[in-house]
Amino acid sequence: MANDKPKGRIGELFDVLVLVIKRVPLAWLWLALALIAPIAAGIYFATTSVGNPVGAVIWVVLGLMAGLLVFLIVLGQITQRLMYTNLEGQVGAVSSLIKNQLRRTWRGSEIPVRMNKSSDTVYRLVGRPGVVIISEGQRSRVAPLVDEARKEVSRIVPAVPVHVVHVGADGIALKDMFKTIYKFPKGIRTAEILVVSNRLNSIAKTPMSQMPKGIDPTKMRAPKPR
């Protein structure tokens, strides 16, 4: 029986690197430049430190550290773009982003607050702008659910601003979702975010009560990557 040990961070990083190089053309070139350019700069400045061996060592170390840092930044950017490409158009893409990338200052859940038989979904987030309702799917089908969610929020917390965002082919691109909601003007104080979120969660209808008949949530599966 094989002994499956969990991979450490180095192993996970290596797996991501291999995946990126396989899936993204010329990724290896950008990553190589990101790593080599700072190191080369450090070596160059080290060679100019004639008679100062300590300074030369410092420049080399700084070059190595800068190279690794830039390498990781570029790898992260490429990985993020690859993730958006894989999720674009997939059912549950918004849920995945909310679960993994929502800022800690925000409150929300990857579980939709509204859903229909066509898998069109509505999510609710709370942040400094107030309440943000995010819909995913076909705009015409999900519009009634969005209207229900918006009216419910206005009834429970009438003084809190409500913003609506639609993600999909007939709305904003998935990669622009967080850029859009984070740019909304501030409507409530930071201390009010948790209060508003708790009030909505305690009074608003639960996701399970909104689940259409015929859908078994225990049998719902995440979309397979392309």
Backbone as JSON, one array per atom type, in Angstrom:
{
  "sequence": "MANDKPKGRIGELFDVLVLVIKRVPLAWLWLALALIAPIAAGIYFATTSVGNPVGAVIWVVLGLMAGLLVFLIVLGQITQRLMYTNLEGQVGAVSSLIKNQLRRTWRGSEIPVRMNKSSDTVYRLVGRPGVVIISEGQRSRVAPLVDEARKEVSRIVPAVPVHVVHVGADGIALKDMFKTIYKFPKGIRTAEILVVSNRLNSIAKTPMSQMPKGIDPTKMRAPKPR",
  "N": [[0.85, -1.2, 0.0], [0.63, 2.11, -0.91], [2.3, 4.89, 0.53], [0.82, 7.71, 0.98], [1.89, 10.73, 1.37], [1.18, 14.06, 2.47], [1.86, 16.78, 0.31], [4.47, 19.19, 0.67], [4.95, 22.79, 0.77], [6.88, 23.36, -1.14], [6.63, 21.21, -2.88], [3.98, 21.61, -3.77], [4.28, 24.08, -5.01], [6.0, 23.35, -7.07], [4.33, 21.65, -8.54], [2.41, 23.48, -9.42], [4.02, 25.09, -11.0], [4.8, 23.3, -13.04], [2.29, 22.79, -14.18], [1.59, 25.35, -15.12], [3.59, 25.87, -17.03], [2.99, 23.88, -18.87], [0.42, 24.63, -19.7], [0.37, 27.33, -20.44], [1.54, 29.18, -23.06], [4.9, 30.24, -23.61], [5.25, 30.8, -20.94], [7.41, 29.87, -19.5], [9.45, 31.49, -20.42], [8.86, 34.08, -19.47], [8.94, 33.57, -16.74], [11.59, 32.76, -16.44], [12.96, 35.11, -17.12], [12.0, 36.75, -15.07], [13.25, 35.61, -12.88], [16.01, 35.57, -13.5], [16.8, 38.19, -14.27], [16.8, 40.05, -11.93], [18.77, 38.7, -10.42], [20.99, 38.86, -12.09], [21.32, 41.62, -12.1], [22.01, 42.02, -9.42], [24.48, 40.67, -9.33], [25.91, 42.23, -11.11], [26.08, 44.75, -9.78], [27.48, 43.84, -7.62], [29.98, 43.31, -8.7], [30.87, 45.84, -9.11], [31.52, 46.67, -6.66], [34.29, 47.1, -5.82], [36.95, 46.18, -3.73], [35.29, 46.02, -1.58], [34.2, 43.53, -0.14], [32.08, 42.73, 1.54], [29.98, 44.35, 0.75], [29.7, 43.38, -1.84], [28.8, 40.76, -1.4], [26.38, 41.31, -0.17], [24.96, 42.52, -2.28], [24.73, 40.35, -4.06], [23.17, 38.58, -2.53], [20.86, 40.12, -2.22], [20.11, 40.26, -4.89], [19.48, 37.56, -5.4], [17.32, 37.17, -3.63], [15.51, 39.09, -4.57], [15.11, 38.07, -7.13], [13.82, 35.61, -6.62], [11.51, 36.58, -5.4], [10.28, 38.17, -7.42], [9.93, 36.16, -9.29], [8.01, 34.51, -8.0], [5.9, 36.3, -7.85], [5.29, 36.77, -10.56], [4.65, 34.14, -11.31], [2.39, 33.77, -9.73], [0.63, 35.64, -10.88], [0.32, 34.62, -13.49], [-0.79, 32.13, -12.88], [-3.19, 32.93, -11.72], [-4.51, 34.11, -13.91], [-4.76, 31.85, -15.51], [-6.47, 30.36, -13.94], [-8.82, 31.94, -14.0], [-9.41, 31.67, -16.71], [-10.02, 28.95, -16.87], [-12.25, 28.81, -15.21], [-14.1, 30.5, -16.34], [-17.35, 30.77, -17.55], [-18.12, 28.39, -16.38], [-20.38, 26.55, -14.3], [-20.88, 27.6, -11.01], [-18.6, 29.13, -10.81], [-18.45, 31.7, -9.66], [-18.95, 31.09, -7.02], [-16.63, 29.66, -6.37], [-14.67, 31.69, -6.5], [-15.55, 33.43, -4.48], [-15.21, 31.81, -2.25], [-12.43, 31.4, -2.18], [-11.07, 33.83, -2.67], [-12.21, 36.12, -1.59], [-11.94, 39.17, 0.18], [-10.79, 39.49, 3.57], [-11.99, 41.43, 5.05], [-14.54, 41.5, 4.18], [-17.84, 40.0, 4.28], [-19.47, 36.98, 3.54], [-20.79, 34.17, 1.71], [-19.97, 31.17, -0.07], [-22.13, 29.72, -0.68], [-25.09, 29.92, -2.48], [-27.75, 32.37, -2.16], [-30.03, 32.31, -3.57], [-31.41, 30.19, -6.08], [-32.12, 28.53, -9.16], [-33.73, 25.98, -11.22], [-32.22, 25.91, -13.49], [-29.68, 26.26, -12.7], [-28.91, 28.88, -12.34], [-27.66, 31.34, -10.24], [-27.64, 33.29, -7.17], [-25.72, 35.36, -5.12], [-24.77, 36.79, -1.95], [-22.98, 39.43, -0.59], [-21.32, 41.28, 1.99], [-19.86, 44.35, 2.65], [-17.76, 47.3, 2.93], [-19.04, 48.94, 0.95], [-21.67, 48.28, 1.41], [-24.35, 46.12, 0.87], [-23.78, 43.67, -1.53], [-25.15, 42.16, -4.26], [-24.68, 39.38, -6.18], [-25.17, 37.95, -9.27], [-25.29, 34.98, -11.27], [-25.23, 33.35, -14.34], [-27.81, 33.15, -16.83], [-28.95, 36.31, -17.62], [-31.67, 37.1, -18.0], [-33.1, 34.95, -16.93], [-32.25, 34.83, -14.29], [-32.94, 37.26, -13.26], [-35.5, 37.63, -11.84], [-34.87, 36.33, -9.41], [-32.79, 37.89, -8.46], [-34.15, 40.28, -8.02], [-35.86, 39.48, -5.95], [-33.97, 38.9, -3.94], [-32.81, 41.44, -3.61], [-35.0, 42.99, -2.72], [-35.51, 41.69, -0.34], [-33.2, 42.24, 1.17], [-33.43, 45.06, 1.32], [-35.69, 45.23, 2.88], [-34.93, 44.07, 5.33], [-32.57, 45.41, 6.15], [-32.99, 48.4, 5.72], [-31.57, 50.82, 5.59], [-29.15, 50.37, 4.47], [-26.99, 50.55, 1.67], [-27.6, 48.92, -1.49], [-26.09, 47.0, -3.94], [-25.94, 45.68, -7.26], [-24.58, 43.1, -9.2], [-23.92, 41.43, -12.21], [-22.59, 38.46, -13.37], [-21.27, 36.98, -16.19], [-21.78, 35.88, -19.63], [-23.48, 37.82, -20.6], [-22.94, 39.9, -18.95], [-20.55, 41.27, -16.66], [-17.11, 40.21, -16.96], [-15.72, 37.29, -15.41], [-13.18, 37.69, -14.28], [-13.25, 40.34, -13.67], [-14.92, 40.67, -11.56], [-14.35, 41.04, -8.71], [-12.88, 43.39, -8.92], [-14.86, 45.14, -9.71], [-16.79, 45.15, -7.56], [-15.25, 45.99, -5.42], [-14.78, 48.59, -6.04], [-17.05, 50.01, -5.59], [-18.69, 52.8, -4.02], [-18.11, 53.67, -0.57], [-20.46, 52.75, 1.89], [-21.19, 51.97, 4.45], [-19.89, 51.7, 7.82], [-16.84, 50.08, 8.9], [-17.21, 48.65, 11.28], [-19.87, 48.05, 11.1], [-20.21, 46.06, 9.26], [-20.15, 43.32, 10.1], [-22.38, 43.33, 11.76], [-24.51, 43.9, 9.98], [-24.25, 41.69, 8.28], [-24.74, 39.52, 10.05], [-27.37, 40.07, 10.79], [-28.75, 39.79, 8.37], [-28.22, 37.09, 7.82], [-29.58, 35.87, 9.9], [-32.24, 36.53, 9.61], [-33.02, 36.56, 6.89], [-34.22, 34.42, 4.24], [-33.15, 31.06, 4.11], [-30.57, 29.47, 2.09], [-31.26, 26.79, 1.55], [-34.02, 26.75, 1.78], [-34.67, 28.06, -0.49], [-34.0, 26.38, -2.49], [-34.84, 24.88, -5.52], [-37.43, 22.48, -6.09], [-36.6, 19.13, -6.8], [-33.89, 19.36, -7.01], [-31.13, 17.96, -5.63], [-29.01, 18.84, -3.19], [-26.94, 17.34, -2.14], [-26.03, 15.85, -4.19], [-24.94, 17.51, -6.0], [-22.24, 18.47, -8.0], [-18.98, 19.87, -8.28], [-17.87, 21.71, -11.18], [-15.9, 20.05, -13.66], [-12.48, 20.78, -14.34], [-11.36, 22.34, -17.4]],
  "CA": [[0.0, 0.0, 0.0], [1.46, 3.31, -1.04], [2.22, 5.85, 1.63], [0.55, 9.01, 0.37], [2.17, 11.82, 2.28], [0.8, 15.35, 1.92], [2.98, 17.54, -0.24], [4.78, 20.45, 1.31], [4.78, 23.97, -0.08], [7.78, 23.25, -2.28], [6.01, 20.26, -3.8], [2.82, 22.26, -4.37], [4.79, 25.1, -5.92], [6.54, 22.66, -8.25], [3.18, 21.18, -9.32], [1.83, 24.65, -10.07], [4.97, 25.51, -12.03], [4.69, 22.36, -14.15], [1.0, 23.01, -14.82], [1.63, 26.63, -15.83], [4.46, 25.72, -18.21], [2.28, 23.05, -19.83], [-0.83, 25.21, -20.18], [0.51, 28.72, -20.9], [2.68, 29.35, -23.98], [5.94, 31.21, -23.26], [5.3, 31.07, -19.5], [8.77, 29.6, -19.04], [10.31, 32.61, -20.77], [8.59, 35.16, -18.52], [9.42, 33.14, -15.42], [13.05, 32.78, -16.46], [13.37, 36.52, -17.06], [11.68, 37.26, -13.73], [14.23, 35.09, -11.93], [17.4, 35.85, -13.87], [17.1, 39.63, -14.37], [17.26, 40.62, -10.65], [20.03, 38.07, -10.01], [22.04, 39.46, -12.92], [21.54, 42.98, -11.62], [22.75, 41.92, -8.17], [25.87, 40.31, -9.64], [26.55, 43.39, -11.75], [26.42, 45.72, -8.74], [28.51, 43.24, -6.77], [31.27, 43.46, -9.37], [31.3, 47.24, -9.02], [31.94, 46.94, -5.28], [35.71, 46.75, -5.74], [37.52, 46.45, -2.41], [34.25, 45.94, -0.55], [33.63, 42.19, -0.27], [30.8, 42.65, 2.25], [28.98, 44.95, -0.13], [29.48, 42.48, -2.98], [27.96, 39.66, -0.92], [25.03, 41.85, 0.06], [24.31, 42.7, -3.59], [24.39, 39.03, -4.59], [22.05, 38.06, -1.74], [19.69, 40.91, -2.59], [19.71, 39.84, -6.23], [18.82, 36.26, -5.29], [16.03, 37.35, -2.96], [14.63, 39.81, -5.49], [14.77, 37.16, -8.21], [12.81, 34.67, -6.14], [10.28, 37.31, -5.15], [9.67, 38.51, -8.71], [9.52, 34.88, -9.88], [6.76, 34.09, -7.36], [4.84, 37.25, -8.24], [4.9, 36.48, -11.95], [3.99, 32.84, -11.31], [1.06, 33.97, -9.17], [-0.19, 36.34, -11.86], [0.01, 33.68, -14.58], [-1.69, 31.12, -12.32], [-4.5, 33.54, -11.55], [-5.13, 34.24, -15.23], [-5.12, 30.5, -15.94], [-7.65, 29.97, -13.16], [-9.98, 32.64, -14.56], [-9.71, 31.07, -18.01], [-10.64, 27.64, -16.64], [-13.54, 28.97, -14.54], [-15.02, 31.31, -17.15], [-18.46, 30.05, -18.15], [-18.44, 27.19, -15.63], [-21.35, 26.68, -13.22], [-20.22, 27.66, -9.72], [-17.35, 29.88, -10.87], [-18.53, 32.79, -8.68], [-18.83, 30.44, -5.71], [-15.22, 29.34, -6.16], [-13.93, 32.92, -6.22], [-15.94, 33.93, -3.16], [-14.63, 30.93, -1.24], [-10.97, 31.42, -2.14], [-10.41, 35.11, -2.9], [-12.89, 37.26, -0.97], [-11.14, 39.83, 1.21], [-11.18, 39.15, 4.93], [-12.83, 42.5, 5.6], [-15.89, 41.28, 3.67], [-18.57, 38.85, 4.8], [-20.27, 36.36, 2.51], [-20.66, 32.72, 1.63], [-19.98, 30.6, -1.42], [-23.44, 29.09, -0.86], [-26.01, 30.93, -3.02], [-28.97, 32.68, -1.42], [-31.12, 32.0, -4.49], [-30.98, 29.29, -7.14], [-33.22, 27.93, -9.88], [-33.46, 24.67, -11.81], [-31.24, 26.07, -14.56], [-28.39, 26.51, -12.03], [-28.64, 30.31, -12.19], [-27.49, 31.53, -8.8], [-27.49, 34.63, -6.61], [-24.92, 35.38, -3.9], [-24.88, 38.05, -1.21], [-21.79, 39.8, 0.14], [-21.43, 42.51, 2.79], [-18.58, 45.04, 2.8], [-17.87, 48.74, 3.14], [-20.06, 49.56, 0.1], [-23.0, 47.87, 1.84], [-24.66, 44.76, 0.44], [-23.57, 43.44, -2.97], [-25.83, 40.96, -4.76], [-24.0, 38.92, -7.39], [-25.91, 36.91, -9.98], [-24.5, 34.2, -12.21], [-26.09, 32.58, -15.24], [-28.44, 33.96, -17.86], [-29.5, 37.48, -16.94], [-33.13, 37.12, -18.05], [-33.64, 33.93, -16.04], [-31.88, 35.07, -12.9], [-33.43, 38.58, -12.86], [-36.49, 37.56, -10.74], [-34.2, 35.95, -8.17], [-32.05, 39.08, -8.02], [-35.13, 41.22, -7.5], [-36.28, 38.95, -4.66], [-32.88, 39.08, -2.98], [-32.64, 42.87, -3.36], [-36.13, 43.45, -1.89], [-35.35, 41.11, 0.98], [-32.18, 43.04, 1.86], [-33.98, 46.39, 1.6], [-36.67, 45.09, 3.96], [-34.27, 43.73, 6.58], [-31.64, 46.5, 6.5], [-33.39, 49.42, 4.75], [-30.65, 51.97, 5.51], [-27.88, 49.93, 3.89], [-27.0, 50.55, 0.2], [-27.59, 47.61, -2.14], [-25.53, 47.03, -5.29], [-26.19, 44.45, -8.0], [-23.58, 42.78, -10.23], [-24.21, 40.19, -12.92], [-21.39, 37.86, -13.94], [-21.61, 36.03, -17.25], [-21.59, 36.32, -21.01], [-24.27, 39.03, -20.78], [-22.6, 40.82, -17.87], [-19.11, 41.49, -16.54], [-16.29, 39.0, -16.98], [-15.42, 36.74, -14.09], [-11.95, 38.29, -13.76], [-13.52, 41.73, -13.26], [-15.94, 40.68, -10.51], [-13.89, 41.69, -7.49], [-12.5, 44.77, -9.26], [-16.08, 45.92, -9.76], [-17.45, 45.33, -6.26], [-14.37, 46.72, -4.51], [-14.77, 50.01, -6.44], [-18.29, 50.68, -5.19], [-18.46, 53.78, -2.95], [-18.36, 53.2, 0.8], [-21.8, 53.08, 2.36], [-21.31, 51.68, 5.87], [-18.61, 51.66, 8.53], [-16.26, 48.74, 9.03], [-17.82, 47.99, 12.43], [-21.24, 47.67, 10.78], [-20.23, 44.95, 8.31], [-20.53, 42.09, 10.79], [-23.74, 43.51, 12.26], [-25.41, 43.75, 8.85], [-24.17, 40.31, 7.82], [-25.42, 38.66, 11.01], [-28.81, 40.33, 10.73], [-29.25, 39.17, 7.14], [-28.14, 35.63, 7.95], [-30.52, 35.38, 10.9], [-33.63, 36.82, 9.24], [-33.29, 36.24, 5.49], [-34.5, 33.03, 3.92], [-31.93, 30.28, 3.96], [-30.38, 28.92, 0.75], [-31.95, 25.51, 1.39], [-35.44, 26.99, 1.57], [-34.83, 28.59, -1.84], [-33.58, 25.37, -3.45], [-35.99, 24.38, -6.26], [-37.73, 21.07, -5.95], [-35.97, 18.32, -7.84], [-32.45, 19.5, -6.92], [-30.56, 17.37, -4.42], [-27.71, 19.5, -2.99], [-25.9, 16.38, -1.81], [-25.57, 15.23, -5.42], [-24.37, 18.55, -6.85], [-20.8, 18.33, -8.12], [-18.26, 21.0, -8.85], [-17.52, 21.46, -12.57], [-14.55, 19.57, -13.92], [-11.65, 21.75, -15.09], [-11.2, 22.07, -18.83]],
  "C": [[0.87, 1.24, 0.0], [1.24, 4.24, 0.13], [2.09, 7.25, 1.05], [0.75, 10.11, 1.41], [1.74, 13.14, 1.65], [2.02, 16.12, 1.44], [3.19, 18.82, 0.55], [4.6, 21.59, 0.33], [5.68, 23.91, -1.31], [7.19, 22.32, -3.33], [4.8, 20.86, -4.51], [3.25, 23.32, -5.38], [5.32, 24.47, -7.2], [5.39, 22.17, -9.15], [2.54, 22.33, -10.09], [2.71, 25.1, -11.22], [4.87, 24.6, -13.26], [3.39, 22.58, -14.91], [1.01, 24.28, -15.66], [2.44, 26.51, -17.11], [3.76, 24.9, -19.29], [1.11, 23.79, -20.48], [-0.68, 26.6, -20.79], [1.73, 28.83, -21.8], [3.62, 30.47, -23.5], [5.98, 31.55, -21.77], [6.72, 30.87, -18.97], [9.69, 30.77, -19.3], [10.12, 33.76, -19.77], [9.1, 34.81, -17.12], [10.94, 33.17, -15.35], [13.58, 34.21, -16.38], [13.14, 37.11, -15.67], [12.72, 36.82, -12.7], [15.64, 35.58, -12.22], [17.74, 37.34, -13.83], [17.54, 40.24, -13.04], [18.59, 40.03, -10.18], [21.2, 38.67, -10.79], [22.35, 40.87, -12.47], [22.34, 42.97, -10.32], [24.21, 41.59, -8.4], [26.62, 41.48, -10.26], [26.98, 44.42, -10.7], [27.47, 45.17, -7.79], [29.89, 43.42, -7.37], [31.78, 44.9, -9.33], [31.78, 47.6, -7.62], [33.39, 46.5, -5.08], [36.27, 47.14, -4.37], [36.51, 46.4, -1.29], [33.55, 44.59, -0.65], [32.28, 42.04, 0.42], [29.68, 43.22, 1.38], [28.66, 44.06, -1.32], [28.55, 41.32, -2.58], [26.53, 40.12, -0.73], [24.28, 42.01, -1.25], [23.89, 41.36, -4.19], [23.18, 38.45, -3.86], [20.76, 38.8, -2.09], [19.18, 40.51, -3.98], [18.96, 38.51, -6.21], [17.43, 36.39, -4.68], [15.02, 38.05, -3.88], [14.19, 38.91, -6.64], [13.68, 36.18, -7.81], [11.47, 35.37, -5.93], [9.55, 37.64, -6.45], [9.17, 37.25, -9.4], [8.17, 34.44, -9.32], [5.6, 35.01, -7.72], [4.35, 36.96, -9.64], [4.17, 35.14, -12.04], [2.56, 32.96, -10.77], [0.11, 34.65, -10.15], [-0.61, 35.4, -13.0], [-0.98, 32.63, -14.1], [-3.09, 31.67, -12.16], [-5.22, 33.69, -12.88], [-5.57, 32.88, -15.76], [-6.37, 30.02, -15.21], [-8.91, 30.63, -13.71], [-10.39, 32.03, -15.9], [-10.44, 29.74, -17.84], [-12.04, 27.78, -16.05], [-14.57, 29.69, -15.39], [-16.08, 30.43, -17.81], [-18.86, 28.78, -17.42], [-19.48, 27.49, -14.55], [-20.6, 26.64, -11.88], [-18.92, 28.42, -9.71], [-17.33, 31.0, -9.82], [-18.35, 32.23, -7.27], [-17.37, 30.15, -5.38], [-14.4, 30.57, -5.82], [-14.26, 33.46, -4.84], [-15.27, 33.11, -2.06], [-13.13, 31.16, -1.08], [-10.33, 32.8, -2.19], [-11.1, 36.31, -2.27], [-12.04, 37.85, 0.14], [-11.69, 39.54, 2.59], [-12.07, 40.23, 5.55], [-14.28, 42.37, 5.14], [-16.51, 40.06, 4.34], [-19.45, 38.3, 3.69], [-20.02, 34.87, 2.49], [-20.67, 32.27, 0.18], [-21.28, 29.85, -1.71], [-24.42, 30.15, -1.36], [-27.22, 31.15, -2.13], [-30.21, 32.45, -2.27], [-30.57, 31.1, -5.59], [-32.2, 28.73, -7.84], [-32.79, 26.62, -10.52], [-32.43, 24.73, -12.94], [-29.84, 26.36, -14.03], [-27.98, 27.97, -12.07], [-28.63, 30.6, -10.69], [-27.33, 32.99, -8.43], [-26.74, 34.52, -5.29], [-25.03, 36.75, -3.24], [-23.61, 38.27, -0.39], [-22.05, 41.1, 0.9], [-20.04, 43.08, 2.99], [-18.81, 46.51, 3.04], [-18.88, 49.41, 2.21], [-21.47, 49.27, 0.56], [-23.21, 46.41, 1.47], [-24.49, 44.68, -1.08], [-24.23, 42.11, -3.33], [-25.19, 40.59, -6.09], [-24.82, 37.79, -8.01], [-25.01, 36.25, -11.01], [-25.43, 33.34, -13.04], [-26.61, 33.45, -16.35], [-29.22, 35.08, -17.21], [-31.03, 37.45, -16.89], [-33.74, 36.11, -17.1], [-33.4, 34.26, -14.58], [-32.43, 36.4, -12.38], [-34.49, 38.52, -11.75], [-35.87, 37.2, -9.4], [-33.42, 37.13, -7.59], [-33.0, 40.09, -7.39], [-35.63, 40.78, -6.13], [-35.22, 39.2, -3.6], [-32.69, 40.55, -2.63], [-33.75, 43.4, -2.46], [-36.0, 42.91, -0.47], [-34.33, 41.9, 1.79], [-32.72, 44.4, 2.25], [-35.0, 46.35, 2.74], [-36.0, 44.86, 5.31], [-33.35, 44.83, 7.06], [-31.9, 47.67, 5.55], [-32.41, 50.58, 4.58], [-29.33, 51.63, 4.83], [-27.98, 49.94, 2.36], [-26.91, 49.13, -0.37], [-27.08, 47.78, -3.57], [-25.75, 45.67, -5.94], [-25.15, 44.29, -9.1], [-23.97, 41.47, -10.88], [-22.93, 39.71, -13.61], [-21.81, 36.84, -14.99], [-21.37, 36.61, -18.62], [-22.35, 37.6, -21.29], [-24.07, 40.01, -19.63], [-21.1, 41.06, -17.83], [-18.37, 40.16, -16.57], [-15.95, 38.57, -15.57], [-14.2, 37.41, -13.47], [-12.15, 39.71, -13.27], [-14.49, 41.81, -12.09], [-15.49, 41.44, -9.26], [-13.46, 43.13, -7.75], [-13.73, 45.67, -9.22], [-16.65, 46.19, -8.38], [-16.57, 46.11, -5.29], [-14.33, 48.22, -4.84], [-16.06, 50.74, -6.07], [-18.01, 51.66, -4.06], [-18.82, 53.22, -1.58], [-19.72, 53.67, 1.29], [-22.02, 52.82, 3.84], [-19.92, 51.64, 6.49], [-18.13, 50.22, 8.66], [-16.92, 47.96, 10.17], [-19.23, 47.51, 12.14], [-21.33, 46.45, 9.87], [-20.73, 43.67, 8.96], [-21.96, 42.16, 11.29], [-24.76, 43.27, 11.15], [-25.44, 42.31, 8.37], [-24.94, 39.36, 8.74], [-26.93, 38.84, 10.97], [-29.42, 39.68, 9.49], [-29.27, 37.65, 7.26], [-29.18, 35.07, 8.9], [-31.97, 35.55, 10.47], [-33.96, 36.39, 7.81], [-33.55, 34.76, 5.31], [-33.19, 32.29, 3.67], [-31.79, 29.77, 2.54], [-31.16, 27.62, 0.53], [-33.44, 25.72, 1.17], [-35.73, 27.51, 0.17], [-34.47, 27.56, -2.91], [-34.79, 24.8, -4.19], [-36.2, 22.89, -6.04], [-37.1, 20.3, -7.11], [-34.47, 18.41, -7.82], [-31.98, 18.94, -5.59], [-29.18, 17.95, -4.2], [-26.6, 18.53, -2.66], [-25.32, 15.71, -3.05], [-24.98, 16.22, -6.4], [-22.85, 18.42, -6.82], [-20.19, 19.59, -8.71], [-17.9, 20.68, -10.29], [-16.1, 20.97, -12.71], [-13.74, 20.61, -14.68], [-11.49, 21.34, -16.53], [-9.86, 21.43, -19.11]]
}
